[in-house]
Amino acid sequence: MLFSDWQRNGQVDLRISNDRQYYVFNGREQMWRMNPLSEYDEADGWPEMKLWGMGIASRDITGDGLPEVMLTSMGDQMLQINIGDGRMETALYSIGTFSTTPFIGDDGRPSTGWHAEFGDVNNDSLDDLFIAKGNVDQMPSNAIHDPNNLMIQQSDGTFREMADVAGVATTERSRGASVVDLNMDGKLDLIVVNRRAPIEIWQNVSTGVGNWFAVDLRQKGANTRAIGAFVEARLLDGRILTQEITLGGGHASGESGSLHFGVGKNDYIDLRITWPDGEVSDWQRLDVNAVYEIARGENIRIIEKGAE
């Protein structure tokens, strides 16, 4: 499940990914309005979709400020592009994210995707995608040795599989994961939780990566971590990178911490925050290669400074 203001209209909706075979009647992918409680349907531009849903990931990868949604399943890994007006369209197969079968090895049976997560692992200002893969147990209809995916976004918006190059294409029964900077060096690392096998912790030792920054929001009241806020970073070429602080998603995994942005060769960025109640801050210029704590109504504070 994922709570997200995917329409950027101030209304948070609930996305539910359903493993349809376990539902007594008419299991399907769902989107629910919270107030008043009602389900989106065909009349709302929400066509019925059925898949063996496992996990959800959300991130704006097209640069329009609206978050896309990645759905994992047994078989296709489904990327939906947010086209606005309360509608999403399934991405073209040529984008490179469907990952229907193992990309290495000789097992041509369908893959089983679990946790999906976006993150810019090479800090080039383009979000990449990790998917934890693995057979349910010994399900003969699906691939047994099913490598995890690390798909690197290219400048044309397509994704290139590089898990084998990165050394993370392990074939245990992976389930949960987290893409997070563990050692505060500005490069996203990887944690993978496996079934019947040890946890994997991978340090990002890539060289020649771009600049970065991270922000950690705070506000007073019940919602201290500002869940529901949108953070926008404007680059020198005018592009705006957008991340939403969401609740839920993934598969049996979650994290609450700084939002990490890769910004390529930019030496500084302009930052703007839309807080959960809709209040929008002014643009503020920040240096890169640092972690900032931004408490609402207070001065911005650097809590970690990276190497220049």
HELIX and SHEET records of a PDB file:
HELIX    1   1 ARG A   20  TYR A   22  5                                   3    
HELIX    2   2 GLU A   42  ASP A   44  5                                   3    
HELIX    3   3 TYR A   93  ILE A   95  5                                   3    
HELIX    4   4 ALA A  163  ALA A  166  1                                   4    
SHEET    1   A 5 LEU A  37  GLU A  39  0                                        
SHEET    2   A 5 GLN A  30  MET A  34 -1                                        
SHEET    3   A 5 ASP A  13  ILE A  16 -1                                        
SHEET    4   A 5 LEU A   2  SER A   4 -1                                        
SHEET    5   A 5 LEU A 247  GLY A 248 -1                                        
SHEET    1   B 4 ILE A  56  ARG A  59  0                                        
SHEET    2   B 4 GLU A  68  LEU A  71 -1                                        
SHEET    3   B 4 MET A  78  GLY A  84 -1                                        
SHEET    4   B 4 ARG A  87  THR A  90 -1                                        
SHEET    1   C 4 GLY A 113  GLY A 119  0                                        
SHEET    2   C 4 ASP A 128  LYS A 133 -1                                        
SHEET    3   C 4 ASN A 149  GLN A 153 -1                                        
SHEET    4   C 4 PHE A 159  GLU A 161 -1                                        
SHEET    1   D 3 ARG A 173  VAL A 180  0                                        
SHEET    2   D 3 ASP A 189  ARG A 195 -1                                        
SHEET    3   D 3 GLU A 200  TRP A 202 -1                                        
SHEET    1   E 4 LEU A 259  GLY A 264  0                                        
SHEET    2   E 4 ASN A 211  ARG A 218 -1                                        
SHEET    3   E 4 ALA A 290  ALA A 295  1                                        
SHEET    4   E 4 ARG A 301  LYS A 305 -1                                        
SHEET    1   F 4 ILE A 240  GLU A 244  0                                        
SHEET    2   F 4 PHE A 230  ARG A 234 -1                                        
SHEET    3   F 4 TYR A 268  THR A 274 -1                                        
SHEET    4   F 4 GLN A 284  ASP A 287 -1                                        
END                                                                             
